[in-house]
Amino acid sequence: MKKEKEIKKDSIKDTLFSMVSIGVTDNRLNQSYDIISTLALIINLIGAFASTFEEVRAQYGNLLHWVELITVIFFAVDYVLRLITAEKQYPECATQAEAMVKYATSGYGIIDLLSFLPYFLPAFFPAGAAVFRMFRVVRIFRLFRINAYSDSLTLITNVLKNKRTQILASVFIIVMLILASSLCMYSVEHEAQPEVFKNAFSAIWWATSTLLTVGYGDIYPITLLGQFLGIVITFLGVGLVAIPTGIISAGFIEEYQKATRFMNLDNEKGIRFIEASIDPGDAWIGKSIEEIAIPSGSVVSLILRGTETIVPTDDLKLEVGDKMIVVAGLPQEKKQAAEQINA
């Protein structure tokens, strides 16, 4: 009897997890929840923008209040459902409590929490009402969940994840250049313009606006040495700021080519796409793609990990809960082409 209750409870969690998972539209309940979730967010944001107009607030203030209250309650219920089903999203966690903590501290978990919590906090901390109101803006980031519906948005997300090391390196160089430029300009211009270049932060504002744009115009050098330094810094900025753009552009082309090649494979006759799950206790857990044994004429094309879609490389390690999409029935030349995509 106890076992039957556990099975029933697990079945309910599976249903709830499928319902709250964006992009899972295999039945009417899941489709309806996705539509309601998206509409609630859009209506909430429209109401937030409308409430900034005094005439709209004066005429429809009561309606806007109820719209925000109802949608915020929906966000709170959604958060609770995601907490309850966290173990389904993170099957590698040993306990439900661990899975709940992992979701609550994840990027999406924090966004989900801040989408409703600031609405209720002024009731307990009236003095911080203005600050809490500012945090409500975070709910706009829930729109990123719509990524699951768009291959193009997912492609851009994958590019940013795959190229994050190079992007962070280029951003680090830009930050170092901004700091060096600000200190140099402060040293050169402070005596000539003590009220303009008051401190290092004033110089940082000038360096940032000069390197990343064409200058704001409120602060500029007037000494000959300062103007010469400004020319050099501007030239450096044009080159350095182009680096992250080039990295993202190259990454986008790579990901697009990979996706296009796999779509072309899908049109080949005799080729099948097979889904395989990595369950607890599986011998493949912790092994890389090149270490696992798959049938001849097959290649691992995609890894579905939680909400992520990963184009695997040979050294990618498999984890509990991963779903592998295997392309089977490939002739030798097609298999080599598919393996080159993952290289």
C-alpha positions in Angstrom: 0.0 0.0 0.0 2.8 2.3 0.9 4.6 1.5 -2.3 1.5 2.3 -4.3 1.2 5.7 -2.7 4.8 6.4 -3.6 4.3 5.4 -7.2 1.2 7.6 -7.4 3.0 10.5 -5.8 5.9 10.1 -8.3 3.4 10.0 -11.2 1.8 13.3 -10.0 5.3 14.9 -9.8 6.1 13.7 -13.4 2.8 15.3 -14.6 3.6 18.6 -12.8 7.2 18.6 -14.0 6.0 18.1 -17.6 3.4 20.9 -17.1 5.9 23.5 -15.8 8.6 22.6 -18.2 8.7 25.2 -21.0 8.5 23.7 -24.5 7.0 20.3 -23.5 3.7 20.4 -25.5 2.9 16.7 -25.8 -0.6 17.1 -24.3 -3.3 19.7 -23.9 -2.5 20.4 -20.2 1.1 21.2 -20.9 0.2 23.4 -23.9 -2.4 25.3 -21.9 0.0 25.9 -19.0 2.7 27.2 -21.4 0.2 29.6 -23.0 -1.2 30.8 -19.6 2.4 31.3 -18.3 3.4 33.3 -21.3 0.2 35.4 -21.3 0.6 36.1 -17.5 4.1 37.4 -18.0 3.1 39.6 -21.0 0.0 41.0 -19.3 2.1 41.7 -16.1 4.7 43.6 -18.2 2.0 45.6 -20.1 0.4 46.5 -16.8 3.8 47.6 -15.4 4.5 49.9 -18.3 0.9 51.2 -18.3 1.1 52.1 -14.6 3.9 54.5 -15.3 1.4 56.9 -17.2 -0.3 59.1 -14.6 -3.6 59.4 -16.7 -3.8 55.6 -17.1 -3.1 55.0 -13.5 -5.8 57.5 -12.5 -8.4 55.9 -14.7 -7.5 52.2 -14.5 -5.5 52.0 -11.2 -7.8 49.5 -9.6 -7.7 47.2 -12.7 -3.9 47.4 -12.9 -3.7 46.5 -9.2 -5.7 43.3 -9.7 -3.9 42.4 -12.8 -0.5 42.6 -11.0 -1.9 40.8 -8.0 -3.3 37.8 -10.0 -0.2 37.5 -12.2 2.2 37.7 -9.2 0.2 35.0 -7.4 0.5 32.8 -10.6 4.3 33.4 -10.5 4.4 32.4 -6.9 2.4 29.2 -7.5 4.7 28.4 -10.5 7.8 28.8 -8.3 6.4 26.4 -5.7 5.6 23.8 -8.4 9.1 24.1 -9.7 10.5 23.6 -6.2 8.3 20.5 -5.7 9.4 19.0 -9.0 13.1 20.0 -8.7 14.2 16.4 -8.2 12.9 15.7 -11.7 14.9 18.5 -13.2 18.0 17.5 -11.3 17.9 13.7 -11.1 21.6 13.6 -10.3 20.9 15.1 -6.8 20.8 12.5 -4.0 17.8 14.0 -2.1 14.8 16.2 -2.9 16.1 18.9 -0.5 19.4 19.0 -2.5 17.5 19.4 -5.8 15.3 22.2 -4.3 18.4 24.1 -3.2 20.0 23.6 -6.6 17.0 25.0 -8.3 16.5 27.9 -5.8 20.1 29.0 -6.3 20.2 28.6 -10.0 19.9 31.6 -12.3 16.3 30.8 -13.3 15.4 30.0 -9.7 16.5 33.4 -8.5 14.7 35.1 -11.4 11.5 33.1 -10.6 11.8 34.1 -6.9 12.3 37.8 -7.6 9.4 37.8 -10.0 6.9 37.7 -7.1 8.7 38.2 -3.8 9.3 42.0 -4.1 5.6 42.5 -4.5 4.9 41.1 -1.0 8.0 42.4 0.9 6.7 46.1 1.4 4.0 44.6 3.6 6.8 43.5 6.0 9.4 46.2 5.3 7.5 49.4 4.3 10.7 51.5 4.4 12.2 49.6 1.5 9.1 49.9 -0.8 11.0 51.9 -3.5 13.9 49.4 -3.6 11.6 46.4 -3.8 9.7 48.0 -6.6 12.9 48.3 -8.6 13.5 44.5 -8.2 10.2 43.8 -9.9 11.9 44.6 -13.1 13.7 41.2 -12.8 10.5 39.4 -13.8 11.1 40.6 -17.4 14.0 38.0 -17.5 11.4 35.3 -17.3 10.9 36.0 -21.1 14.2 34.0 -21.6 12.2 30.9 -20.9 10.6 31.4 -24.3 14.0 30.3 -25.7 12.6 26.8 -25.6 10.2 27.7 -28.5 12.9 29.3 -30.7 15.8 27.5 -32.3 17.4 30.8 -33.1 17.4 32.1 -29.5 18.7 28.7 -28.3 21.4 28.9 -30.9 22.5 32.4 -29.6 22.4 31.0 -26.0 24.7 28.1 -27.0 27.1 30.5 -28.7 27.4 32.6 -25.5 28.0 29.5 -23.4 30.5 27.9 -25.7 32.5 31.1 -26.2 32.2 32.4 -22.7 35.9 31.9 -21.9 37.0 33.9 -25.0 34.4 36.6 -24.4 35.4 36.9 -20.7 39.0 37.2 -21.7 38.3 40.0 -24.2 36.1 41.8 -21.6 38.9 41.5 -19.1 41.3 43.2 -21.5 38.8 46.0 -22.1 38.3 46.5 -18.4 42.1 46.7 -17.9 42.4 49.2 -20.7 39.6 51.3 -19.2 41.4 51.4 -15.8 44.8 52.2 -17.3 43.3 54.9 -19.6 41.4 56.5 -16.7 44.5 56.7 -14.5 46.6 58.1 -17.3 44.0 60.7 -18.2 43.5 61.7 -14.6 47.2 62.2 -14.2 47.4 64.4 -17.3 44.2 66.4 -16.9 43.6 66.8 -13.2 45.7 69.9 -12.8 44.2 71.6 -15.9 40.6 70.6 -15.0 40.4 69.9 -11.3 36.5 70.3 -11.3 36.1 68.0 -14.4 38.6 65.2 -13.6 38.0 65.3 -9.9 39.1 61.7 -9.2 39.8 58.4 -10.8 36.0 57.6 -11.2 35.5 60.7 -13.3 38.3 59.5 -15.5 36.8 56.0 -15.7 33.5 57.6 -17.0 35.5 59.4 -19.7 37.5 56.3 -20.6 34.4 54.1 -20.8 32.4 56.5 -22.9 35.4 57.0 -25.2 36.3 53.3 -25.6 32.8 51.9 -26.0 31.2 54.8 -27.9 32.5 58.1 -29.4 32.4 60.0 -26.1 29.5 61.5 -24.2 30.8 65.1 -24.5 30.5 66.2 -20.8 34.1 65.3 -20.0 37.0 65.8 -22.5 40.7 66.6 -22.4 41.9 70.1 -23.1 45.7 69.8 -22.8 47.8 68.8 -25.8 49.1 65.7 -24.1 45.6 64.7 -23.0 44.1 65.2 -26.5 46.9 63.1 -28.0 46.3 60.4 -25.3 42.6 60.5 -26.2 43.3 59.9 -29.9 45.5 56.8 -29.0 42.9 55.5 -26.6 40.1 55.9 -29.1 42.0 53.9 -31.7 42.7 51.2 -29.2 39.0 51.1 -28.2 37.8 50.6 -31.8 40.0 47.6 -32.2 39.5 46.0 -28.8 35.7 46.4 -28.6 35.4 44.6 -32.0 37.0 41.5 -30.5 33.9 40.2 -28.6 31.7 41.0 -31.6 34.0 38.8 -33.8 34.1 36.0 -31.3 30.3 35.9 -31.1 29.9 36.2 -34.9 32.3 33.3 -35.5 30.6 31.2 -32.8 27.2 31.8 -34.3 28.4 30.7 -37.8 29.9 27.5 -36.3 26.7 26.6 -34.4 24.5 27.4 -37.4 26.6 25.2 -39.7 26.4 22.4 -37.2 22.6 22.7 -36.9 22.3 22.9 -40.7 24.4 19.8 -41.3 22.3 17.8 -38.9 19.1 18.9 -40.5 20.5 17.8 -43.8 21.3 14.4 -42.3 17.6 14.1 -41.2 16.6 14.3 -44.9 18.8 11.3 -45.8 17.0 8.0 -46.5 17.6 5.1 -44.0 18.9 7.4 -41.3 17.1 7.3 -37.9 17.3 9.5 -34.8 17.2 7.5 -31.5 16.9 8.9 -28.0 18.8 7.2 -25.2 18.6 8.2 -21.5 21.4 8.1 -19.0 19.7 6.7 -15.8 21.2 6.3 -12.3 23.7 3.4 -12.1 24.3 3.5 -15.9 27.8 2.4 -16.9 28.2 5.4 -19.2 28.0 8.0 -16.3 31.2 10.0 -16.2 32.4 8.7 -19.5 33.2 10.9 -22.5 31.5 10.6 -25.8 34.6 8.9 -27.4 34.7 6.3 -24.6 31.2 4.9 -25.0 30.5 2.1 -27.3 27.7 2.7 -29.9 26.8 0.6 -32.9 28.7 1.0 -36.2 27.2 3.7 -38.4 26.0 5.7 -35.5 27.1 9.0 -33.9 25.9 11.0 -30.9 24.4 14.2 -32.4 22.9 16.0 -29.4 22.8 15.9 -25.6 19.7 17.1 -23.8 20.8 18.1 -20.3 17.9 19.7 -18.3 16.9 22.7 -20.3 20.2 22.8 -22.2 20.7 21.4 -25.8 24.4 20.6 -26.2 26.2 19.7 -29.5 28.7 17.2 -28.0 32.4 17.1 -28.4 34.5 13.9 -28.0 35.6 14.9 -24.4 32.1 15.8 -23.1 31.3 13.8 -20.0 27.9 12.2 -19.7 25.8 12.9 -16.5 22.8 11.3 -14.9 19.6 12.5 -16.5 21.2 13.3 -19.9 19.3 12.3 -23.0 21.4 11.4 -26.1 20.1 11.8 -29.6 21.9 9.2 -31.7 22.0 9.3 -35.5 21.9 5.7 -36.7 22.1 4.1 -40.1 24.8 6.4 -41.4 27.0 5.2 -44.3 30.7 5.5 -43.6 31.2 8.9 -45.5 28.1 10.4 -43.7 29.4 9.1 -40.3 32.7 10.8 -40.9 31.0 14.0 -41.8 28.8 13.9 -38.7 31.8 13.2 -36.5 33.6 16.2 -38.0 30.6 18.4 -36.8 31.3 17.4 -33.2 35.0 17.8 -33.5 
